[in-house]
Amino acid sequence: MAEHSLGAEKVNELCFRNEQPKTLKITLRHKETGDKKEIVVPPEGQECALEIYAGIYECEVIDQTTNITLRKGDIRLTPDKPQEVKRLDR
């Protein structure tokens, strides 16, 4: 994996649990570097982004079938505390 441009520490993983009966796509964009990750979470399933860098990410939850944004906001990831599973129940 390439060296991160800011030399930021990695967070082990960030997991999302989908409690809805539809497939969701999560897009994460690091606000400082623009690095992007996409995670597809199956209905009533869980998926994780592995070896993600610490920092502030813009997070968008999209219904994969309709391509409609269900939720959008920021997530702060820090390397010094364990990351909890983000529940997507609405």
Backbone as a printed PyTorch tensor [residue, N CA C, xyz], in Angstrom:
tensor([[[  0.8420,  -1.1770,   0.0000],
         [  0.0000,   0.0000,   0.0000],
         [  0.8880,   1.2400,   0.0000]],

        [[  0.5220,   2.2420,  -0.7450],
         [  1.3060,   3.4730,  -0.8440],
         [  1.2900,   4.2310,   0.4740]],

        [[  2.3380,   4.9710,   0.7350],
         [  2.4310,   5.8020,   1.9350],
         [  1.4000,   6.9100,   1.8470]],

        [[  0.6900,   7.1300,   2.9290],
         [ -0.3170,   8.1830,   2.9740],
         [  0.3840,   9.5310,   2.9380]],

        [[ -0.1700,  10.4610,   2.1830],
         [  0.4950,  11.7410,   1.9550],
         [  0.7110,  12.5500,   3.2210]],

        [[ -0.1080,  12.3580,   4.2460],
         [  0.0680,  13.1060,   5.4850],
         [  0.7960,  12.2960,   6.5530]],

        [[  1.1660,  11.0670,   6.2520],
         [  1.8330,  10.2160,   7.2270],
         [  0.9180,   9.8260,   8.3780]],

        [[ -0.3820,   9.8460,   8.1690],
         [ -1.3470,   9.5500,   9.2270],
         [ -1.2970,   8.0790,   9.6120]],

        [[ -1.6930,   7.8260,  10.8480],
         [ -1.7450,   6.4530,  11.3250],
         [ -2.9820,   5.7470,  10.7790]],

        [[ -2.8830,   4.4290,  10.6960],
         [ -4.0130,   3.6330,  10.2230],
         [ -4.8910,   3.2130,  11.3890]],

        [[ -6.1820,   3.1160,  11.1080],
         [ -7.1460,   2.5270,  12.0180],
         [ -7.3210,   1.1040,  11.5080]],

        [[ -7.4030,   0.1260,  12.3930],
         [ -7.4750,  -1.2570,  11.9400],
         [ -8.6310,  -1.5200,  10.9960]],

        [[ -9.8360,  -1.1290,  11.3780],
         [-10.9840,  -1.3660,  10.5140],
         [-12.1400,  -0.4740,  10.9350]],

        [[-13.0450,  -0.2660,   9.9970],
         [-14.2830,   0.4620,  10.2440],
         [-15.3910,  -0.3940,   9.6600]],

        [[-16.3400,  -0.7940,  10.4940],
         [-17.3880,  -1.7160,  10.0470],
         [-18.7520,  -1.0510,  10.0420]],

        [[-19.5750,  -1.4860,   9.1030],
         [-20.9500,  -1.0190,   8.9810],
         [-21.8670,  -2.2310,   9.0040]],

        [[-22.9270,  -2.1560,   9.8040],
         [-23.9300,  -3.2190,   9.8810],
         [-25.2220,  -2.6730,   9.2710]],

        [[-25.7230,  -3.3640,   8.2560],
         [-26.9430,  -2.9670,   7.5670],
         [-28.1090,  -3.7500,   8.1440]],

        [[-29.0500,  -3.0630,   8.7870],
         [-30.2120,  -3.7210,   9.3660],
         [-31.4570,  -3.4950,   8.5120]],

        [[-31.2490,  -3.1070,   7.2690],
         [-32.3500,  -2.8760,   6.3360],
         [-32.4520,  -4.0470,   5.3500]],

        [[-33.6090,  -4.2070,   4.7060],
         [-33.7800,  -5.3050,   3.7430],
         [-33.2900,  -4.9530,   2.3350]],

        [[-32.3970,  -3.9730,   2.2010],
         [-31.8660,  -3.5920,   0.8890],
         [-30.3580,  -3.4010,   0.9680]],

        [[-29.6920,  -3.5480,  -0.1710],
         [-28.2400,  -3.3770,  -0.2360],
         [-27.9000,  -1.8930,  -0.1770]],

        [[-26.8950,  -1.5670,   0.6520],
         [-26.4520,  -0.1880,   0.7930],
         [-25.0120,  -0.0440,   0.3300]],

        [[-24.7200,   1.1000,  -0.2650],
         [-23.3430,   1.4210,  -0.6430],
         [-22.8940,   2.5850,   0.2490]],

        [[-21.7380,   2.4120,   0.8790],
         [-21.1670,   3.4520,   1.7280],
         [-19.9730,   4.0310,   0.9910]],

        [[-19.9480,   5.3440,   0.8190],
         [-18.7760,   5.9900,   0.2370],
         [-18.1220,   6.8400,   1.3210]],

        [[-16.8210,   6.7030,   1.4340],
         [-16.0280,   7.4630,   2.3990],
         [-14.9830,   8.2620,   1.6350]],

        [[-14.8900,   9.5670,   1.9290],
         [-13.8750,  10.4120,   1.2910],
         [-13.1430,  11.1660,   2.3860]],

        [[-11.8030,  10.9360,   2.4540],
         [-10.9730,  11.6120,   3.4400],
         [-10.9620,  13.0990,   3.1060]],

        [[-11.3420,  13.9330,   4.0650],
         [-11.5200,  15.3680,   3.7840],
         [-10.2130,  16.0920,   3.4500]],

        [[ -9.0770,  15.6320,   3.9610],
         [ -7.8010,  16.3100,   3.6860],
         [ -7.1380,  15.8290,   2.4070]],

        [[ -7.2080,  14.5430,   2.1580],
         [ -6.4600,  13.9750,   1.0240],
         [ -7.3250,  13.6410,  -0.1840]],

        [[ -8.6370,  13.4910,   0.0400],
         [ -9.5240,  13.0920,  -1.0520],
         [ -9.5450,  11.5930,  -1.3000]],

        [[ -8.7590,  10.8120,  -0.5340],
         [ -8.7700,   9.3500,  -0.6920],
         [-10.1970,   8.8450,  -0.5320]],

        [[-10.6060,   7.8880,  -1.4040],
         [-11.9700,   7.3740,  -1.3760],
         [-11.9940,   5.8710,  -1.1520]],

        [[-13.0310,   5.4240,  -0.4400],
         [-13.3060,   3.9970,  -0.2570],
         [-14.7890,   3.8040,  -0.4760]],

        [[-15.1450,   2.6670,  -1.0470],
         [-16.5420,   2.2780,  -1.2000],
         [-16.7310,   0.9170,  -0.5670]],

        [[-17.8250,   0.7790,   0.1600],
         [-18.1470,  -0.4730,   0.8230],
         [-19.5940,  -0.8150,   0.4580]],

        [[-19.8280,  -2.0260,  -0.0050],
         [-21.1820,  -2.4850,  -0.3010],
         [-21.5910,  -3.4380,   0.8150]],

        [[-22.7130,  -3.1040,   1.4700],
         [-23.1890,  -3.8820,   2.6120],
         [-24.4990,  -4.5690,   2.2260]],

        [[-24.5100,  -5.9010,   2.2150],
         [-25.7190,  -6.6320,   1.8200],
         [-26.8410,  -6.4610,   2.8490]],

        [[-28.0810,  -6.7600,   2.4570],
         [-29.1930,  -6.6730,   3.3990],
         [-28.9250,  -7.4920,   4.6510]],

        [[-29.1810,  -6.8750,   5.7920],
         [-29.0030,  -7.5120,   7.0930],
         [-27.6260,  -8.1520,   7.2410]],

        [[-26.6050,  -7.4880,   6.6890],
         [-25.2340,  -7.9930,   6.7630],
         [-24.2820,  -6.9490,   7.3120]],

        [[-23.0010,  -7.3000,   7.3030],
         [-21.9610,  -6.4070,   7.8110],
         [-20.7400,  -6.4860,   6.9100]],

        [[-20.1190,  -5.3470,   6.6500],
         [-18.8760,  -5.2830,   5.8850],
         [-17.9550,  -4.2740,   6.5470]],

        [[-16.6440,  -4.4460,   6.3210],
         [-15.6510,  -3.5740,   6.9480],
         [-14.6640,  -3.0230,   5.9220]],

        [[-14.1930,  -1.8120,   6.1890],
         [-13.0760,  -1.2410,   5.4450],
         [-11.8450,  -1.5360,   6.2890]],

        [[-10.8730,  -2.2040,   5.7030],
         [ -9.6720,  -2.5850,   6.4370],
         [ -8.5460,  -1.6000,   6.1690]],

        [[ -7.7030,  -1.4100,   7.1640],
         [ -6.5220,  -0.5470,   7.0480],
         [ -6.8690,   0.8250,   6.4860]],

        [[ -7.8090,   1.4760,   7.1120],
         [ -8.2210,   2.8130,   6.7070],
         [ -7.4550,   3.8340,   7.5560]],

        [[ -7.1330,   4.9750,   6.9780],
         [ -6.3490,   5.9840,   7.6880],
         [ -7.2080,   6.8150,   8.6260]],

        [[ -6.5950,   7.2720,   9.7240],
         [ -7.2680,   8.1500,  10.6700],
         [ -7.5430,   9.4940,  10.0050]],

        [[ -8.5300,  10.2040,  10.5150],
         [ -8.8730,  11.5200,   9.9980],
         [-10.3770,  11.7000,   9.9370]],

        [[-10.7960,  12.7570,   9.2730],
         [-12.2210,  13.0430,   9.1210],
         [-12.6460,  12.6460,   7.7090]],

        [[-13.7140,  11.8750,   7.6400],
         [-14.2440,  11.3870,   6.3680],
         [-15.6500,  11.9080,   6.1530]],

        [[-15.9430,  12.2840,   4.9150],
         [-17.3220,  12.5250,   4.5210],
         [-17.9030,  11.1570,   4.2000]],

        [[-19.0310,  10.8460,   4.7940],
         [-19.6510,   9.5300,   4.6410],
         [-21.0220,   9.7010,   4.0080]],

        [[-21.2900,   8.8920,   2.9870],
         [-22.5870,   8.9350,   2.3250],
         [-23.1390,   7.5120,   2.2450]],

        [[-24.3820,   7.3350,   2.6800],
         [-25.0600,   6.0410,   2.6270],
         [-26.0710,   6.1120,   1.4900]],

        [[-25.9320,   5.2040,   0.5310],
         [-26.7340,   5.2290,  -0.6880],
         [-27.4690,   3.9040,  -0.8550]],

        [[-28.7590,   3.9780,  -1.1930],
         [-29.5230,   2.7830,  -1.5500],
         [-28.9950,   2.3440,  -2.9190]],

        [[-28.3870,   1.1750,  -2.9870],
         [-27.7340,   0.7470,  -4.2240],
         [-28.7390,   0.5170,  -5.3620]],

        [[-29.9600,   0.1470,  -5.0570],
         [-30.9580,  -0.1120,  -6.0880],
         [-31.4560,   1.1790,  -6.7380]],

        [[-31.7780,   2.1810,  -5.9100],
         [-32.3580,   3.4280,  -6.4250],
         [-31.3290,   4.5310,  -6.6160]],

        [[-30.1410,   4.3470,  -6.0510],
         [-29.0600,   5.3420,  -6.0810],
         [-29.4450,   6.6370,  -5.3550]],

        [[-30.3450,   6.5350,  -4.3750],
         [-30.7790,   7.6760,  -3.5730],
         [-29.9360,   7.7380,  -2.3080]],

        [[-29.4580,   8.9450,  -1.9670],
         [-28.7010,   9.1430,  -0.7390],
         [-29.6570,   9.0910,   0.4460]],

        [[-29.3690,   8.1940,   1.3930],
         [-30.2060,   8.0350,   2.5770],
         [-29.6780,   8.8410,   3.7550]],

        [[-28.3720,   9.0110,   3.8100],
         [-27.7480,   9.7270,   4.9180],
         [-26.3970,  10.2490,   4.4570]],

        [[-26.0290,  11.4290,   4.9540],
         [-24.7350,  12.0100,   4.6170],
         [-24.2290,  12.7780,   5.8230]],

        [[-22.9400,  12.6350,   6.1280],
         [-22.3600,  13.3320,   7.2750],
         [-20.8810,  13.0200,   7.3840]],

        [[-20.2840,  13.4550,   8.4790],
         [-18.8550,  13.2540,   8.7120],
         [-18.6210,  12.2230,   9.8080]],

        [[-17.5310,  11.4790,   9.6610],
         [-17.0820,  10.5140,  10.6640],
         [-15.6200,  10.8290,  10.9670]],

        [[-15.2790,  10.9190,  12.2580],
         [-13.8780,  11.1060,  12.6700],
         [-13.3360,   9.7590,  13.1360]],

        [[-12.2510,   9.3210,  12.5130],
         [-11.5930,   8.0750,  12.8920],
         [-10.2760,   8.4120,  13.5710]],

        [[-10.0700,   7.8320,  14.7390],
         [ -8.8290,   8.0630,  15.4760],
         [ -8.1370,   6.7300,  15.7180]],

        [[ -6.8000,   6.7120,  15.6400],
         [ -6.0680,   5.4520,  15.8160],
         [ -5.9690,   5.0080,  17.2620]],

        [[ -6.2510,   5.8910,  18.2170],
         [ -6.0230,   5.5710,  19.6190],
         [ -7.2240,   4.9730,  20.3340]],

        [[ -8.3370,   4.7740,  19.6300],
         [ -9.4760,   4.1100,  20.2690],
         [-10.0950,   3.1130,  19.2980]],

        [[-10.6420,   2.0180,  19.8390],
         [-11.2630,   1.0250,  18.9670],
         [-12.4690,   1.6280,  18.2450]],

        [[-12.6780,   1.2150,  17.0060],
         [-13.8060,   1.7130,  16.2220],
         [-15.0030,   0.8030,  16.4370]],

        [[-16.1410,   1.4160,  16.6830],
         [-17.3540,   0.6310,  16.8610],
         [-17.9760,   0.3400,  15.4990]],

        [[-18.9110,  -0.5900,  15.5000],
         [-19.6560,  -0.9060,  14.2830],
         [-20.7190,   0.1720,  14.1080]],

        [[-20.7890,   0.7620,  12.9320],
         [-21.7810,   1.7920,  12.6250],
         [-23.0540,   1.0940,  12.1560]],

        [[-24.1350,   1.2340,  12.9040],
         [-25.4130,   0.6010,  12.5460],
         [-26.1560,   1.4670,  11.5460]],

        [[-26.6910,   0.8390,  10.5250],
         [-27.4670,   1.5100,   9.4960],
         [-28.8810,   0.9670,   9.5480]],

        [[-29.6650,   1.4740,  10.5010],
         [-30.9810,   0.9100,  10.7150],
         [-32.1180,   1.7540,  10.1800]],

        [[-31.8210,   2.9290,   9.6240],
         [-32.8730,   3.7670,   9.0400],
         [-32.4020,   4.4160,   7.7950]]])
